[in-house]
Amino acid sequence: MQLKLLRNATLKLNYAGRTLLIDPDFGPKHSRPSFTGRSQNPMVELPENVEAILEGVELVIVSHLHQDHFDAVAQASLPKNLPLICQPGDEAAIRALGFSDVTPLDDSLTWNGIRLTRREGSHGLGPVVEKMGSVMGFSLEAHGEPKVYWAGDTVFYPPVAETIAATAPDVIVTHSCGARWDGDLIVMDAAHTLSVCAAAPDAVVVATHMEALDHATATRRDLREAAEAAGVSASRLLIPADGETLTLNRGA
């Protein structure tokens, strides 16, 4: 399996001989408003152009409809006949954009030998969840490939720990920038990411969704320093740069 971080949550995976694109956000640097007054968003450019990102893509997964996970540029750029998987409840809005092959991930489905299973997520805890709306994570499984748990825009809370315990993933992808909304944590920060590492001692954790949006509170350096202080090695917690490709195997 190869995982390429483009920017923020946008990933391109080569998995079981197929090419998947996750949460496409293609907007140019500073093309959207600020969340906090610190900077317009996204704060950085994509590491390559949209045409190169789309090359070979066979399936798109959209976890939820926030702009930093499925923005207007991606909506206009993606071929409308590409198969697209989303969380239940988002399919009508996506079809209204002209996409013709949209499937909600109600529970599990198999696409070209890849088993996808929806997982619970919580975009914060308490009243902020109503403001943020519903989100999903998912698992990927295929013969000869590592078991992947993509946690998505969630904090670390009991259902995440339960998914890890029940599925024993080889690779866990976290969103670890510590973004806050009105002061409330809405995705994992360094402490939450280290809780994932503790809950999955045999997995490789890949921390993404960092240094791209102005409501983030944790940098890659913050996370690495916290991991070092906690005794979590750089081989167990990977923090890729934008544009970096990781090769990940079973039994990670």
Secondary structure, DSSP 8 states (H G I E B T S, - for coil): -EEEEEETTEEEEEETTEEEEES-----TT-B--SSSS--BSSS--SS-HHHHHTT--EEEE----TTTS-HHHHHHS-TTS-EEE-TT-HHHHHHTT-S-EEE-SSEEEETTEEEEEE---SSSTTHHHHH----EEEEE-TTS--EEEEES----HHHHHHHHHH--SEEEEE-S--EETTEE-S--HHHHHHHHHH-TTSEEEEES-SSSTT----HHHHHHHHHHHT--TTTEE---TT-EEE--TT-
